[in-house]
Amino acid sequence: MKVLSHRALEGLRTYVYKPGGYTWLDHAHTPFWNWLTAQLPMWLAPNLITLSGLIVTFIAYILMWYELPEFAGVAPRWTYIFAGVSIVVYTNLDCIDGKQARRTNSSSPLGQLFDHGCDAIALHVMLTLIQAAISEPSSLMTSAAGAAVYLPWLMSHYEEYHTGILMYGDGRFGILEANYMLAAVDFVSGIAGPRIWDLPLTSVVPSWPFPSMVVKHLVIIFSVTMALIQFYGQMYRVFSKGWDALPAAERGHKELGTAARLKHLASVVLLMVLGFVYLADDKLKPGQARLATLLYGLVYATTATQLIMNHMCKEPFRPPLLPLGLLSLATVNSVVEVVDTRAVAVGCVGLMLVYYSWYVTTIVNQVCACLGIRCFTITHKRA
């Protein structure tokens, strides 16, 4: 069974990546990234660089799951430090894979698809590392904090679908700044201990007017505020332009126009609302919190990959129904609890792991066959 049609693969062949919205921090890192890329062997495939960074975050993810299965609690200091390092490593390796591709003359649409597909699952990993770092069990607060990071990242690809440009930020704050902030939270927990996030703000700022607020609340408020600012900019850039502003060569068979924008936006909102409600459940059984976040992370990554792929292939955006159906089932059951919620989480996660594995490997194999390349080795592309 194939995921991509012949028409989609033909559309993928002519994909052109157009980034934008770089910040001062991106530009400040460019000399370092250029130097680092120059040290790499010419045989090293760009996708292998991306995968290596992702594996480092997976190691941190597994370690933190083992130490803090319910997110709350105190883990050895070194685990937080390692989690922060894993985010920094992934972020920087993710920024040099494209440079290595151009250096080795191995750039391809597969590299872009693989890169952003890894970003989608890495985002879930990084958010769980932060939740553990602030020692916060599943709650309305952690759900809001997660949505503050999930929403603008997915919306950046929604914007790319309709404008042809992937904005990494608004010129002042972008993905690099956000990832470094996530890493900083881990480093603070590793140095000062996670209990520092529970300090009353009045102990830091005596004149603070809300005595019940703690340090972690301020971090979450900042995250939500930045997310709303980014979301506003994304909505403005998409809806302030006519659909015909997208060059004809980039339209292909996309669904464009105001109605399509609203329909696609509704799909994004549905995903976010389901995730918000599901992850806000604080009536969890032992082991359920991690399973719930993993289920949402997999559904989110699948939906994001579908949107990215449909943009690159110039196809209509079709949200993946099975993943969204599983998330809907789990969310509704978490509210009414007709069936044991942990059992539902286990079953849905199992199905999603199988589906996601099949989904991504099938796409990679199809694209490799179409372009005459390999995923993890550098091969000469077909003329």
Secondary structure, DSSP 8 states (H G I E B T S, - for coil): --SS-HHHHHHHHT----EE---HHHHHHHHHHHHHHHTS-TT--HHHHHHHHHHHHHHHHHHHHHH-TTS-S---HHHHHHHHHHHHHHHHHHHHHHHHHHHTT---HHHHHHHHHHHHHHHHHHHHHHHHHTT--SSHHHHHHHHHHHHHHHHHHHHHHHHS-EESBSSSSBHHHHHHHHHHHHHHHHHH-GGGGGSBHHHHSTT-S-TT-BHHHHHHHHHHHHHHHHHHHHHHHHHTS-GGGS-HHHHTT---SHHHHHHHHHHHHHHHHHHHHHHT-----TTHHHHHHHHHHHHHHHHHHHHHHHHHHT------HHHHHHHHHHHHHHHH-SS-HHHHHHHHHHHHHHHHHHHHHHHHHHHHHHHT--SSS------
